[in-house]
Amino acid sequence: MKSKPNKYLVIAAMCCVVAAIAHLGCIVFGADWYRFFGAGEQMAQMAEQGLWYPAMVTSAIVLILFIWAFYGLAGAGVIKRLPLTRLALILISAIFILRGISFAALMPMFPENSLTFWLISSGICLLIGGCFAVGTYQQWPNLTRKKV
């Protein structure tokens, strides 16, 4: 009998998809979206100038977020397990949680970003990382079994 998909990993995956779509919006709609989402004035100005850098950086983030969404769905049991699912879920959880708690150390590197940006984005990262971590913990017995 097939078990129900893990709700925490499904939620984490859906959050990654929403974040990826928001980042795609920055590429499509340009500088105003970069500003709204707190990417900083420099990224917004580069987008206004038609430079490739903002779109390339944002595209890389989009790709990573979609890959992480697939790993979340694989870990949840919604889609077929992907290579190194256990390791990927641990790393994804750790990256989100680390990003969420390390904002104070990151703030000096990005002085254009407001405190509001840091608090909201860090909270979102902690939420997503927590969902990945709880879901991974709950699914661990299913993730360690060899499929034949």
ZAMARGU-4260 file (C-alpha; in steps of 0.2 Angstrom, whole numbers, plus 5000, padded with zeros to 4 digits):
<rodrens>
0) 5000/5000/5000 | 5007/5017/4995 | 5008/5030/5009 | 5002/5047/5008 | 5014/5061/5002
5) 5023/5070/5016 | 5014/5087/5018 | 5030/5096/5024 | 5040/5091/5009 | 5026/5095/4997
10) 5024/5113/5005 | 5042/5116/5004 | 5042/5111/4986 | 5028/5122/4982 | 5036/5137/4991
15) 5052/5134/4980 | 5040/5134/4965 | 5032/5150/4970 | 5049/5158/4974 | 5056/5152/4957
20) 5041/5160/4948 | 5044/5177/4958 | 5062/5177/4952 | 5056/5173/4934 | 5045/5188/4936
25) 5060/5199/4940 | 5068/5193/4923 | 5052/5196/4913 | 5046/5212/4921 | 5063/5220/4925
30) 5069/5233/4937 | 5053/5237/4946 | 5052/5219/4951 | 5070/5218/4957 | 5067/5233/4968
35) 5050/5227/4975 | 5058/5210/4980 | 5073/5219/4987 | 5087/5214/4975 | 5095/5231/4977
40) 5096/5247/4967 | 5112/5241/4958 | 5103/5225/4951 | 5088/5236/4946 | 5099/5248/4937
45) 5108/5235/4928 | 5091/5227/4923 | 5086/5244/4916 | 5102/5246/4906 | 5099/5229/4898
50) 5114/5221/4905 | 5115/5202/4906 | 5121/5200/4924 | 5104/5202/4933 | 5095/5190/4921
55) 5109/5177/4923 | 5110/5177/4942 | 5092/5177/4943 | 5091/5162/4930 | 5103/5152/4941
60) 5092/5155/4956 | 5077/5150/4947 | 5085/5134/4941 | 5091/5129/4958 | 5074/5133/4966
65) 5065/5121/4953 | 5078/5108/4956 | 5075/5109/4975 | 5056/5108/4972 | 5059/5092/4962
70) 5069/5085/4976 | 5055/5090/4989 | 5042/5081/4978 | 5053/5066/4976 | 5056/5065/4995
75) 5038/5067/4998 | 5034/5052/4987 | 5025/5062/4974 | 5037/5058/4960 | 5050/5045/4958
80) 5065/5046/4969 | 5079/5056/4962 | 5098/5052/4963 | 5105/5057/4980 | 5088/5062/4987
85) 5093/5060/5005 | 5109/5070/5004 | 5100/5083/4993 | 5086/5085/5006 | 5098/5087/5020
90) 5108/5100/5011 | 5093/5110/5005 | 5087/5110/5023 | 5103/5116/5029 | 5106/5129/5016
95) 5088/5137/5019 | 5090/5137/5038 | 5108/5144/5037 | 5102/5158/5025 | 5088/5161/5037
100) 5099/5163/5053 | 5114/5171/5045 | 5106/5187/5039 | 5115/5198/5051 | 5132/5192/5045
105) 5126/5194/5027 | 5119/5212/5029 | 5135/5221/5027 | 5139/5212/5010 | 5122/5219/5003
110) 5120/5237/5011 | 5107/5242/4999 | 5094/5229/5006 | 5083/5235/5019 | 5080/5228/5036
115) 5063/5223/5031 | 5070/5214/5016 | 5082/5204/5028 | 5068/5200/5041 | 5055/5194/5028
120) 5067/5185/5017 | 5075/5176/5032 | 5059/5172/5039 | 5053/5164/5023 | 5070/5154/5022
125) 5068/5148/5039 | 5050/5142/5036 | 5055/5133/5020 | 5070/5126/5028 | 5060/5120/5043
130) 5047/5112/5031 | 5062/5103/5022 | 5070/5097/5038 | 5054/5091/5046 | 5048/5082/5031
135) 5065/5074/5028 | 5065/5068/5046 | 5048/5061/5044 | 5052/5053/5028 | 5069/5046/5033
140) 5063/5028/5035 | 5056/5029/5017 | 5072/5037/5010 | 5084/5025/5017 | 5075/5009/5010
145) 5082/5002/4994 | 5070/5001/4980 | 5070/4985/4970
</rodrens>
